[in-house]
Amino acid sequence: MEPEAKPTRGRHPLLRRLPLLALVGVGLWLWRATETPEHSLVWRLDGAGWSAVRGLEFQVTGPDGQTLKREEHFFPAAPPSEVTVKVDLPEGSYRALIFVKEPGQPSRPPLVEGLTIGEEPYILKTLRLPASR
């Protein structure tokens, strides 16, 4: 007597791959769940004096003073009323340094802002230029 062959007609080939697909799905979910979320820092430029500005440099530093994020923005004319900087940082307290660049003018000291990042994806901060240099 010959051994009976298992019927393969009723089993779909995808069913054999289902455990592997499930493991890949769980792995992707864990990878996304542990990744540092992206936050948008929205800097609202308020008050007078911004029309002469042609460049802004944003630096975010950690508690140890190390620069974690640096981004420059240049403008052909006055900057927009809001500038957005995207950061991938965990929740915590940071310090933001904003360097204002005006053509033909001496460098200003940086604007220093405390920055607390929580769960919210958007963080709105208002910047004002000091009245005197």
Rosetta silent file (secondary structure, phi, psi, omega in degrees, C-alpha in Angstrom):
SEQUENCE: MEPEAKPTRGRHPLLRRLPLLALVGVGLWLWRATETPEHSLVWRLDGAGWSAVRGLEFQVTGPDGQTLKREEHFFPAAPPSEVTVKVDLPEGSYRALIFVKEPGQPSRPPLVEGLTIGEEPYILKTLRLPASR
SCORE:     score description
SCORE:     0.000 S_00000001
   1 L     0.000  139.119  179.971    0.000    0.000    0.000 S_00000001
   2 L   -90.273  143.816  177.124    1.176    3.459   -0.852 S_00000001
   3 L   -68.204  144.048 -178.863    1.116    6.227    1.753 S_00000001
   4 L   -74.935  135.813  176.211   -1.576    8.762    1.141 S_00000001
   5 L   -79.722  142.290  179.438   -0.471   12.173   -0.059 S_00000001
   6 L   -70.445  136.495  178.553   -1.741   15.109    1.949 S_00000001
   7 L   -71.307  126.016  179.059   -4.354   17.079    0.089 S_00000001
   8 L  -106.673   -2.775 -179.284   -2.956   20.502   -0.801 S_00000001
   9 L   -64.352  -38.599 -174.653   -5.943   21.700   -2.719 S_00000001
  10 L   -79.314  -16.511 -177.027   -7.753   23.092    0.314 S_00000001
  11 L   -99.433  126.805  177.919   -4.743   25.013    1.740 S_00000001
  12 L   -79.298  142.962 -179.727   -3.859   28.353    0.277 S_00000001
  13 H   -61.306  -24.984  179.590   -0.085   29.038   -0.085 S_00000001
  14 H   -67.919  -29.869 -179.953   -0.514   32.242    1.915 S_00000001
  15 H   -63.458  -32.447  178.275   -1.544   30.234    4.980 S_00000001
  16 H   -69.440  -27.389 -178.462    1.918   28.661    5.096 S_00000001
  17 H   -93.698   -4.410 -176.107    3.467   32.148    5.163 S_00000001
  18 H   -57.186  -45.421  178.834    1.040   33.571    7.708 S_00000001
  19 H   -60.574  -40.143  178.735    3.297   33.054   10.784 S_00000001
  20 H   -65.276  -42.716  178.067    6.196   34.788    9.029 S_00000001
  21 H   -63.817  -37.592  178.291    3.959   37.682    7.952 S_00000001
  22 H   -64.944  -41.693  178.196    2.633   38.001   11.511 S_00000001
  23 H   -64.156  -41.054  177.771    6.192   38.197   12.891 S_00000001
  24 H   -63.425  -42.473  179.006    7.130   40.860   10.347 S_00000001
  25 H   -62.227  -44.219  178.668    4.005   42.856   11.263 S_00000001
  26 H   -65.106  -40.259  178.334    4.760   42.700   14.992 S_00000001
  27 H   -61.955  -43.710  177.654    8.379   43.695   14.323 S_00000001
  28 H   -63.603  -40.373  179.566    7.319   46.732   12.295 S_00000001
  29 H   -63.995  -44.311  178.903    4.854   47.766   14.978 S_00000001
  30 H   -64.233  -38.618  179.766    7.519   47.511   17.708 S_00000001
  31 H   -63.229  -44.218  179.907    9.999   49.450   15.579 S_00000001
  32 H   -70.325  -34.169 -177.009    7.522   52.319   15.039 S_00000001
  33 H   -70.863  -28.171 -177.270    6.389   52.309   18.689 S_00000001
  34 H   -96.812   -2.838 -178.890    9.921   52.788   20.035 S_00000001
  35 L   -75.596  148.021  178.803   11.037   55.450   17.534 S_00000001
  36 L   -69.117  127.080 -177.876   11.437   59.040   18.736 S_00000001
  37 L   -70.836  151.391  177.766    8.394   61.047   17.613 S_00000001
  38 E   -88.742  135.372  177.859    8.801   64.039   15.324 S_00000001
  39 E  -119.245  148.537  175.155    7.732   67.415   16.695 S_00000001
  40 E  -107.096  116.821  174.025    7.170   70.668   14.833 S_00000001
  41 E   -91.035  114.962 -179.099    8.528   73.748   16.572 S_00000001
  42 E  -104.245  115.184 -179.433    6.565   76.679   15.214 S_00000001
  43 E  -100.067  113.323  177.707    8.274   80.000   15.888 S_00000001
  44 E   -89.984  120.771 -178.762    5.901   82.977   15.589 S_00000001
  45 E   -89.656  107.252 -171.669    7.862   86.143   14.785 S_00000001
  46 E  -115.216  147.891  174.768    6.066   88.901   16.661 S_00000001
  47 L    93.213 -173.594 -176.468    6.683   92.626   16.979 S_00000001
  48 L   -87.549  161.359  174.261    8.743   95.150   15.045 S_00000001
  49 L    99.703  -13.179 -177.228   12.159   94.709   13.479 S_00000001
  50 H   -74.805  -18.916 -176.319   11.669   91.426   11.636 S_00000001
  51 H   -65.719  -24.583  179.759   11.409   93.094    8.210 S_00000001
  52 H   -87.419   -8.808 -176.478   15.210   93.637    8.089 S_00000001
  53 L   -76.995  133.560  178.467   16.008   90.006    8.984 S_00000001
  54 L  -120.490   -3.857  178.477   17.299   87.836    6.125 S_00000001
  55 E  -158.159  146.442  175.845   18.393   84.753    8.018 S_00000001
  56 E  -133.980  134.746  174.197   17.617   82.742   11.141 S_00000001
  57 E  -118.100  125.230 -179.668   19.681   79.961   12.652 S_00000001
  58 E  -107.882  130.948  174.037   17.978   77.664   15.153 S_00000001
  59 E  -129.356  133.133  175.102   19.962   75.485   17.551 S_00000001
  60 E  -112.771  124.628 -178.770   18.456   73.135   20.117 S_00000001
  61 E  -115.465  151.328  177.890   20.809   72.071   22.902 S_00000001
  62 L   -84.343 -178.608 -179.749   20.465   69.400   25.547 S_00000001
  63 L   -60.564  -26.778 -179.968   20.996   69.804   29.302 S_00000001
  64 L   -86.178   -0.212  179.548   24.737   69.225   28.808 S_00000001
  65 L    88.522   -2.570  179.999   24.961   72.062   26.255 S_00000001
  66 L   -73.988  136.299  179.083   25.543   69.745   23.295 S_00000001
  67 E   -73.209  122.462 -178.728   23.836   70.855   20.063 S_00000001
  68 E  -100.638  -27.730 -178.871   21.154   68.304   19.138 S_00000001
  69 E  -148.444  135.924  176.551   19.572   70.106   16.189 S_00000001
  70 E  -139.677  131.367 -179.359   20.776   72.949   13.989 S_00000001
  71 E  -148.203  137.740  178.495   18.869   74.450   11.083 S_00000001
  72 E  -114.478  143.510  175.557   19.277   77.648    9.064 S_00000001
  73 E  -128.315  132.942  177.496   16.607   79.545    7.140 S_00000001
  74 E  -120.448  147.040 -175.310   17.371   82.327    4.657 S_00000001
  75 L  -131.409  135.578  176.936   14.878   84.789    3.181 S_00000001
  76 L   -73.974  -24.412  177.595   15.131   87.026    0.084 S_00000001
  77 L  -133.963 -159.029  179.467   12.788   89.521    1.755 S_00000001
  78 L   -57.861  144.911  179.818   11.203   89.785    5.199 S_00000001
  79 L   -69.338  159.264  175.981   10.697   86.397    6.870 S_00000001
  80 L   -66.687  168.172 -178.170    7.205   84.892    7.118 S_00000001
  81 L   -71.070  -19.603  177.042    5.251   85.405   10.317 S_00000001
  82 E  -136.032  138.275  176.535    5.897   81.770   11.321 S_00000001
  83 E  -123.703  131.242 -177.686    8.928   79.540   10.793 S_00000001
  84 E  -108.916  134.618  176.106    8.697   75.789   11.415 S_00000001
  85 E  -124.378  125.956  179.055   11.576   73.566   12.499 S_00000001
  86 E   -93.554  133.473  179.752   11.061   69.789   12.705 S_00000001
  87 E  -132.629  144.467  173.555   12.895   67.932   15.482 S_00000001
  88 E  -109.497   86.288 -177.969   13.138   64.280   16.492 S_00000001
  89 L  -130.760  144.032  175.089   13.676   64.600   20.229 S_00000001
  90 L   -71.856  168.115  178.684   12.330   62.639   23.184 S_00000001
  91 L   -59.857  141.901  179.248   10.252   64.339   25.848 S_00000001
  92 E   158.084 -174.702  179.892   12.275   66.628   28.070 S_00000001
  93 E  -105.841  136.010 -177.417   13.624   70.121   28.638 S_00000001
  94 E  -137.401  175.261  175.808   15.938   71.764   26.139 S_00000001
  95 E  -125.658  133.980  178.593   17.303   75.188   25.307 S_00000001
  96 E  -109.213  131.455  174.677   16.795   76.885   21.945 S_00000001
  97 E  -112.289  127.226 -179.768   19.247   79.460   20.614 S_00000001
  98 E  -118.931  116.698  179.108   18.035   81.625   17.739 S_00000001
  99 E   -98.195  123.274 -177.853   20.650   83.627   15.834 S_00000001
 100 E   -98.845  129.192 -177.511   19.199   86.553   13.865 S_00000001
 101 E  -116.871  121.907  177.743   21.079   87.622   10.726 S_00000001
 102 L  -121.574  133.236 -179.175   20.646   91.070    9.204 S_00000001
 103 L   -66.837  136.641  176.974   22.694   92.228    6.189 S_00000001
 104 L    73.893    9.178 -179.314   25.154   95.018    6.944 S_00000001
 105 L  -118.343  149.666  174.897   24.536   94.831   10.697 S_00000001
 106 L   -66.479  157.056 -178.989   26.779   93.479   13.469 S_00000001
 107 L   -63.418  138.980  174.173   25.789   90.122   14.923 S_00000001
 108 L   -87.677  154.268  169.299   23.162   90.163   17.614 S_00000001
 109 L   -66.234  150.877 -177.232   23.496   87.986   20.692 S_00000001
 110 L   -67.049  149.504  170.285   21.303   84.903   20.261 S_00000001
 111 E   -79.492  133.652 -177.248   17.747   84.839   21.509 S_00000001
 112 E  -115.655  126.300 -179.137   17.536   82.124   24.180 S_00000001
 113 E  -129.146  135.471  170.789   14.289   80.262   24.797 S_00000001
 114 E   -73.782  145.840 -174.311   13.494   77.429   27.175 S_00000001
 115 E  -138.216  121.021  176.242   11.878   74.523   25.391 S_00000001
 116 E  -114.893  121.591 -179.816    9.832   71.718   26.922 S_00000001
 117 E  -104.348  125.035  177.637    8.897   68.861   24.629 S_00000001
 118 L  -118.314 -145.105 -178.415    5.988   66.677   25.642 S_00000001
 119 L   -81.369  -22.033 -175.353    3.587   64.420   23.771 S_00000001
 120 L   -66.207  139.287 -177.809    2.066   67.170   21.596 S_00000001
 121 L   -77.519  -22.186 -178.549    3.267   67.151   17.968 S_00000001
 122 E  -118.630  131.595  178.036    3.182   70.977   17.588 S_00000001
 123 E  -124.022  118.431 -177.828    4.928   73.412   19.909 S_00000001
 124 E  -102.563  124.624  177.214    4.216   77.106   19.338 S_00000001
 125 E  -127.297  143.729  178.894    6.706   79.671   20.644 S_00000001
 126 E  -104.529  131.458  177.916    6.639   83.450   20.121 S_00000001
 127 E  -111.871  135.060  173.882    9.852   85.334   19.360 S_00000001
 128 E  -125.835  137.357  175.197   10.319   89.074   19.837 S_00000001
 129 L   -76.584  139.260  175.507   13.412   91.018   18.870 S_00000001
 130 L   -63.648  148.378 -176.312   14.906   93.067   21.699 S_00000001
 131 L   -66.094  -37.855 -178.585   14.325   96.815   21.268 S_00000001
 132 L  -118.346  158.220  179.263   18.007   97.760   21.527 S_00000001
 133 L   -84.482    0.000    0.000   21.184   96.077   20.364 S_00000001
